[in-house]
């Protein structure tokens, strides 16, 4: 290899800058032939870091960097590559730079790389080092900075260029100064703590607003390069833009108010998005970080188009989940908020199994009759399961094709429904420990189902699995064993520990609690069951799809899985009461429209269908604008509905669907009377409360959509 223009600072020489420089002349090589492939170049640069005393073992460093290359190529458009890693071999955060002749392929889409930075960080490196490293990555999206690197005459010139963009004391008045990676949600017009952001994307009053999340596996380079590339593109397109970088530095979440007014969202990530539920319902463009770096203008244009397209793909989830997760991603959350988010994550992922399984079971009843759930003549399986497994299109049961189809639907629904508790436990563990928590969490939930611990067992098992997996992930291990942690060591040990606890210690007590609760509900009658209905009605209307609402719903769904008659009343009560808030607000906006703003009146029209479909979240716009008047009124209506539903002995075998699953109800008339009574009570109370306000409603032009109505 040729080492022309390589710096010759003594090995291990102390650095005079404060904070320490991450690059020195000894780690710079200009116009060198470092090898024919990316591993050879990385090895060459690793040797520079070892010789300068910035790393202890070149082989370990190369192995870690190549493992990162295997995840995703680090070549970038314009002849740049940024291989990077964290490793125990790194003494401190450092850069090695080579200007290659000839260039070497690092997987970029346009050309091989002639400018290569090897970024090396200690495995336990602090956030300040991460800020310095990610600041370089952001500078590399600037053509002027790249041009200066190619024109640098010697190693000292390269050191000066790099130091200018990564040192917090660097000048902030010139366009060539890059923003340091603070990890905060950064607007295009706001300066960060080290340097300045790209030119401001101020837009106009009517400009589209786009928010974005960027994240890569190591959180060092691509996270921030993608963020800045999108910011420049938004500035060129005259789009208001805010980005949250979920990288190695501390992450500051985008202001919930900014999210609320955003027209679209971009997820440019190579890993899961933290706090994804905050963006529920927003049009979304998704890709990896490399596409955001390579095609930022295209992604911004796609986001603008999606904002205007009613059929665009949207972020899944409910508005309530979005509100609950508004501060997700912040490291300053209290344990109360964090616990709520953990449990709500589990319940939210459980609901699709509930909806799919429960509605298929209900369709099975519609087609084949309720005897699908019975076990005739002492059989071990329900009739529906027997028909699905024993009969076929050429061997129909005695009830014909309709009964066969009913049996198939019933069995598919039953199998999907069985995942209710495992999914709950699995995603509770996932919320705590990320992907390593999934296997022990699902296993804990399955064990809870097998031993009869039910919904309560799933909650407890998921929490244990998650915290055990998290604890194991923090055990310090040698470098060679770290790659085994997420795929072997954590799932194995966490599953073993959690499973043993569930079988040997917790399973029987949790089963006893679940059985005792079911027996107590089964023995309720008269006034006591009406009190239960009132409590469930209040819970369903308290936070409109939030954790209290979801707790009541999950309790009712678990009763459906058991199938006892009183539990069918619980499901009917929960669904009926959950329909009250949007229907009550729809009625209130109809009978007294002058008490509401124009956007609220429009929301009221949509709330008719949302309420009829059992989507409690349809009342959230009203509750958010005027919580002190709306929420108590809705709770009163829900309490009336809950009490009447229990009093009329209404039963329901479907877990969702609202008025569209009447076929799965007993005493449909009682259900309708209960629903109508609660809707009227809620509407009358909210109208009365709003009439007591001291100020009139301001004109629509004076209040933003979703802004609080003056008290």
N, C-alpha and C positions, 0 to 999 in steps of 0.2 A: 504494500500500500504506500501511496505517496502522502507525506505529511507536510506539504508545503504550507506556509503561513500558519502553522499550528502554534499556539501560544506556549510559552515555556516557563510559566510560573512554577515555583517549587512545589513538590507534592505536599499536600496537607498544609499549605501556607494559610495563615489566618487571614480572614477577610476584615477589612477595615470599616466597611459600611455598617450602618445601624438603621434598620435591621440588616442582617447578613445578606450579602449578594447571593443570588442563586445561580449566577453564571460568572466565570472568570476566563481569562485568556487561555488557561490550561485546558479548558473544556471546549475550546473552539477549534475547528479544523476547516480550512478554506481550500476549495478546489482540489479535493482529494478523491482518489479512487478507493472507496471503502469496501468494495465487494460487489458481487453480481446480484444479490437478492437482499430482501429486507432483514433477514436474520444476520447476515454478514455486517450490514450497516449498524444494526443495533449492537452487535458485539463490539464493533469498533468504538462506538460512542460509550458503551459501558466500560471499556478499558480506559477511556479518558477519565471517566468519573472515579474509577478505582485509583488510577495513578495520581489524581489530584487530591485523594483522601476524602472524597465525597461519598464513596461507597466502599464496602468491605469485600464484596465477592462478585466478580463479573458474571459468573455462571448463574447465580441466583437472580441477579438483576435481569439478565437476558431471558431466563425462563419465565419470569413474571411478565416482562414486556411482550414476549411471544404469546403467552396465554391471553393477554389482552388483544393482540392482533387476531387471534383465533375467534374472538367474540365478534369483532367488527374491524374491517380494515381501517387504518388510520391515515391513509392518503387522502388529500383534499384537492379540490380543483386549483389549478395554477401552479402545479409543481411543488406542493408542500406536503410534508408528512409530519405527524406529531405522535410517534409511539410513546406510550406513557404507562406508568405502573406505580403501585405502592409495594414496597418490599422491605423486609427487615434488613436487607443489605444496605439500604440507603442510610447514610449517617445524618443527612439533613436534606431538605428539599433542594433539588439541583437541576440544572439544565446542561446538556451537552449538545453542541450544534455542529453540523457538518454541511458545507456547501459542496455538493458532489459533482464530479466530472469523471465518468458520465453519470446521468441520473439513474435511479433505481426504482423499480415498480413497487409501490406501497398500496396498490389497490384502488387508486383514484380513477374516476370515470374518464378523464380527459388525457392524462399524460403521466409518465413517471415523475418522481420527485427529485429535485436537485437541492432543495432546502429541507433539512431534516433536523428536528429538535427531539431529543430524547428527554422526556420529563420523568424524573425519579423523585418519589416522595417517600418518607418513612411510613411504615405501616400504621404507626400511631401519630402521624404528623398532625400538628395543630392547625386550627382554622386559618391563622395568619399565613402559614406556608401555602395553604390551598388558595388563598386570595392572590398571592404572588404568581403562582403557577397558572391559574385561570386567567389572570390579566394578560399574560402572553398570548394565550389562546384567542382572546378577544381581539388583540392587536393584529393577529394574522388574517383577519377578514378585511383589513384595510390595505388597498393596493399600494399606497405610498410607503407603508412600513415594509412590505415585502420587497418593493423596488430598492429601498435603501439597503436591505440585507444583501441583495444580489450585487449591489454596487460597492459594498464595504471593502476597503482596501486592506484591512488587517484585522486580527482578532480583537484588538482593543476597540476598534470601531463597532464591531458587533456587540461587544459587552456594553458599550455606551448606549447603543440603540435599544437593546433589551432592557437595560437597567432603567432607561427613561420611562418605559411603559409598565414596569412591574414594581418600581419603588414608590411607596406612598408619598414621598416628598417631591415626586416629579412635578414639573410645571403643569398647570391646569388651564392655561390660557390659549394654547394652540390646538389646532384641529388634529395634530398628530398624536396627541396624548390620549391613550386608551383609558377606558373605564376599568378600574380594578374590579375584580369579581367580588362584590360584597355579598352575593347570595340573596340580596333583597329583591323584592318585586320592583323592577326598574322601568320607569316610563322613559320614552325617548326624549323628553324635555327636561329630565331631572338629573343633576350631576350626582355621581356617587362619591364615596369618601376618598377615592384615589383617582384623580383625573376626571375626565368628562365622558359622558355617554356619547354615542353617535349623534349627528345633527338632529335637532328636534323635529319630531313628526307632529307638528302642531295641528294640522288639519284645519277644517272649517267647522262652523257651528253645526252643519248638517253632515259632517263626515261620519263614515262608518267607524265604529269602535270595535277593535279586536283585542282579545286577551290571549295569552299563550303560556304554556308550560314547556320548559325544556329540561331534559334529564338524560344523562348517559350512565353506564354502569359504574365508572369510577368517579364521576362527578368532578373531573378536573378540567377537561378541555372542551369536548364536544358540547357539553351543556351550555357553556358561555359563548362559544362560537356560534352555535345555532341561535342563541338569543340575540346576539348583535347582528347577525346576518338578517334575521327577520326584522329587527328594528330599522336597519338601513332600508330594507325593501318597503316597509310601511311608510317611511319618510318620503320615499320616491313616489309612492302611490297616494300620498295625502290622506293616510289612514291614521286615526288615533289608535295608539298601540301601547299595551302594557304587558310586560313579560315577567313571569316568576321563574327563577332559576333554581331548580331542586338539585343542587350540587353539593360538593363537599363543604363549602362554606355554609354558615347559618342561613336557612331559608326563611324569608319573611313573606307571608302569604299576601296575595293580592287583596286589596281592600274589598270586602263584600259589596260595598256600594258600587265599585267599579265593575265587578262581575255582574251585578244586577242590571246595569245599563249597557253591558256589552252586547253587540249584535251577533258575534260568533267567537269561537274559541279554536285555537290551534294547539294540538298536543304533539310536539316534536320530541319524542322520548324513545329511548331504547329499553326502558324499564317501566314498571308500573307508575301511574300518576298518583301522587299522594294527595288526598283530598279531592278526588275526582268528582265526588257527589256535589261539591260546591257549584259545579257548572251544569247541573241537571237541567235538561230541556234546551240547552243552547245548541245551535248548529255547530258542527265540529268537523275539522279537517285533521286527520291523524297521519303521522309518518314517523320514521326514525329521525335522529338528529342529523344524519348525513344528508337527507333530502332537504332539510331546512337550510343547511349550509350550502348545498349545491344549487337549489332552486328556490331561494327565498321569495323572489318576485312572484313565481307561480303559486306558491302556497298562500301568499297574501291575497292574490287575485281570487284564488279558490275560496278563501274565507269570506271575502266580500260578496262573491256570488252566492255562497251558501246562506249568508245573512238575508238575502232577498228571495231565497227559494223555500217555499213552504214545505216542500217534500225533501229537503236536505236531511242527511243523517244528523241525529241529535244525540247528545250525551244522555245516557240512560239514567233513570232514577227519578225521585219525586222532588217536588219543591221543598217539602219538609226535610227530606234528607239533605238537600242542599243547604238549608238554613242550619241544620244541626252540624254540618261539616264545614261551616264558614271559616272556622279558624284552624282547620286541619292543615298540617304541614308546619305549624308553629311549634317550636320547642318549648313555649312558655305556657302550655296548657296545664290547668290544674288536674288533679286526679279525678275529681268529680266529672269534669267535662270529658276527660280522656276515657273514663269508664263508660260514660254514656255513648261515646262514639264507637267504642269497641262492641258493646252489646247491640247497638243499632246496626252496625255493619253486619253482624251475624244474622239479625232478623231480616235485614234488607235482602241479603243473598238467599235467605230461606224462602222468601215469598214467591219467587217464580216456581219453585217446586210445589208450593201450596196451591197456587193458582192453576197450574197445569194438572197436577194430580187430582185436586178437588173437583175441578170442573169436568174432567174426564169421568170421574166416579159418578158425578151427577148425571152426565149424559148416559152412562151405563144404566143408571136407574130409570131414566126416561125411556130408553129403548127396551130394556129387559125387565124392568120392574124392580121394586125394592128387595125382592127375594135374592137378588144378586149378592147381597151381603150376608145372607143366611147360610147356615151349615146344615143341609138336610140329612136326616137319618143318621145323625151322629158322625157326619163326615168331618175330617180335620181341616178341610179347606172350604172357603165360601163357594157358593154355587157359581158365581162369576168366574172364579179362578179355575174351577173344574171344567166349565164350558170352554174357556179360552185355551186350556191345555189339552183337552180330550177331543174336542170337536174341530171341524174345519169347514171350508167352503163346500167340500164334497160330502161332508158328514155332519149336517146341521142338527142341532138339538131339537127337542119336541116343539119348542116355541118358534122354530123357523129362523130365518135370517136375522130378523130384528133381535131375537133373544141372543143369537150368536154374537152379533155386533155389540149388543149390550154387555155381554160377558167379556169380550175383548177390551172394550173401553174401560170397563170396571177394573180389569186386571192391570192394564197399562197405568191407569190412574193410581191404583193401589201401590204398584211398584214405585212410581214417581213419588207418591206420598210418603213412602218409607224413608226417603232421603231427607225428610223434613228435619229431623233431629241431627243426623250426621252433617247436613249442610249448615245448620245453625252452629254446631260446635266447631266445625271446620273453619268457618269464616270468622268466628270469634277469635280463634287461634291465629288465623291469618292477619287479623287486625292488630294483633299484639306482636307477632314475630315474623310477619310477612310470609313468603312462600314456604320456608322451612317449617312453619306451624301447620300447614295444611294436612299432611299425613297423620301426625298425632291427633290433630283436632277431629278429622273425619273418623278416625278409629275410636276416639273417646265417645263421639256421638253415636256410632254404631253399637258400641258396648252399652251405652245408656239405653238404647232401644232394646237390645237383647235381654238385659237384666231387668227391664221394666221400669227404669228410672225416668223415662219420658223426657218431657220438655225441661224440667228442672235439672235432670241429669245432664242434658245437653249443654245447658248454661254452665254448670259447674265443670264438666269435663272439658269444654272449650277453653274456659279460663285457665284451668290447670295446664292443659296442653300448650297453650300460648306462652304462659310465663315460664314453663319448664324449657320450652324450645328457645325462648329468649335468653334464659340463664345459661344454657349450654352454649349458645352462640357467642357468649362473652368470655368463655374459658380460653385463656391464651394457649395456643398450640404452635409447634414449630411450623416453619414455612411450608414444608412438604406436605403437611397434613391439612392445611387450610382449604385446599381445593376439594377435599372430601367432606368438609363440614356441612354445606347446604344439601348435598345429595345423599350422603350416607350417615355421617356421625349424628347430626341433629335429628333427622327423622327416626333413626334407629333408637337412640337413647331416649328421646322424648316420647316416642310411642311406647317403649318398654316401661318407662316410669309411669306415664299416665295410665296406660292400660292396667298395670299392676295395681295402682291405687284404685281404679274404678272397680276392678274385680274383687280385690282382697279387702278393701277398706270402705269405700264410699258407696258401692253399688247397692247393697241391701238397705242402708239407711235412707238413701235417696229414693229407692223404690217404696219404702214405707211411707215417706212423706208424700209422694205422688199418689199412692193408693189411698192414704188417709184423706187427702184433699178431694179425690174423686168420690170417695164414700160420703164425705160431708156434703158435697154438692148433690149427690144422689138422694140424700135424706132431707134436703131442703124442701119446704112446702109453705104455703100460706104467706105470711108477712116476710119471712126470712128470705124467700126467693125473690120477692119484690125489692127488698133492700139490695140484694146482689145485682138485680137489674139496674137500679139507680146508680150503684157504684160503677158498673161497667159502662153505663151511658155517660157518666161524668168523665171517665177515663178516655173514652173515644173522642170526646169533644174538647178535651183540655189542650192538646198540642197539635191536633189536626195532622196526623201522620208521623208525629215525633215518637220518642221512646215510650211515653206513657200510652199513647194510642196503640203502638205496636205491641206493647206488653199485653194489653187486653186482647188484641187480635190473636196473638200467638197462643194465649191461654185458651181461646175458643177453638182454634184450629187443632190444638192437641186433644181437645175433647172430641172433635170429629174423628180423629184417628182411633180413639178408644171406642167410640160408637155408642156410649150409654145414652139413654133417652134424655136425662137432664142436660147433658152436654150439647144436645141438639138445640135446646132452648138458649144456651149460652151463645151459640153461633148466630142464631136468629137475632138475639138482643144486640150483639156487637155489630152486626151488619146494619140492622135497622137504625141504631143510634148513630153509626158512622155516616149514614146518608143524610142525617138531619142538617149539619152545618151548611153545606153548599145549597141545599134546597131552601133552607130558611133565609139565606142571604139572597138567593134568587127571588124568593117571594117578597122580601123586604124591598128590593130594588124595583120591583114591579108595582107594589102598592104605594110606595112613597119615593119615587125617583128623585125628587128635588133634594132629598137628604144625602144624596150620593153624588160623587163626581162623575163626569162622563166616562172615564176609564172604568170606574166601578160599575156603572150601569152596563157597560159592555161585558165586563166579567160576570155580571149577574145573569146575562143571557146564556153564557157558556155553562154557568153553574147548574142550570137545570139538568143538563145531560150528565155532568160530572156527578152530581148527587144521585141521580137515578142509577148510575153505574157503580155506586159505592166507592167514590174517590173523594175522601174527606178533604184532600189537599185543595179541592176547588174553592174552599173558603179562606185559604191562606192569604190572598191579596187583601181581603177585607180585614182579617185579623192583624196583619202586619201594619196596616194603615191606622187602625183604631182598636188596639187590643183590649183596652179597659172597658169598652162598651160591647165589642163583638164577642170576645171569648166567654165572659160570664153568661151572656144571653144564649150562646150556643150550648153551654154546659147545662143550663136549665132545660132547654129543649131536649137535649140528649137524655137527661135524667127522667123526664116525663116519658119519653119513648121507651127507655129501658125498663121502667116500672110496668108500663102497659104491655110490652111484649112478653114479659114474664107472667103477668097476670092473665093474659090471653092464652098462655101455654103454646106459643108459636114455636115450631121446630124448623130447623133448616139443615139440610145435608150438604149444601154447596158452600165453599168458603169464600166465594166471591161472585160478583155478577149483578148485584142489586136487583132491580125489577125484572131482569132478564132470566132469573132462575126461579121463577114462581113454581115451576114444575117440581122443584126440590123442597118445597115448603109444606108444612102442615099448618092449617088455619091461615090461609092467605088473607082473608078478610081482617083477622086480628092484626096481621102484619101491616096492612094498609092503614087501618085506623090508628095504630101506634105511630106509624111514620107521619101521618097527616097531623096528628095532635102535637107531636114534638116540633114539626116544621112550623106550625102556626104559633106555638108558644115562643120559639126562638125568634121568629120574624117580628112578632108583636113587641117583644122585649127589646130587641135591637132598635126598632123604630122609636120606641118610647125613650130609650137611652139617648139616641141621637137628637131627639127633639129637645132634650134638656141642655144641649150644648150652648155655650154663651156667645158663640160667634157663628155666623152663617158659613156655609160651604163656599170657598173661593171659587172663582171661575176656573174652568178647565185649563185655560192658558196660563194660569198663575200657579199651578201645582203640577209637579212632575208625576208621571205615572208611578204608582207605588209609594209616593211620598206621604207622610202622615197628614191626615186631615186635621186642621186646627181644633183644639179642644174647646 
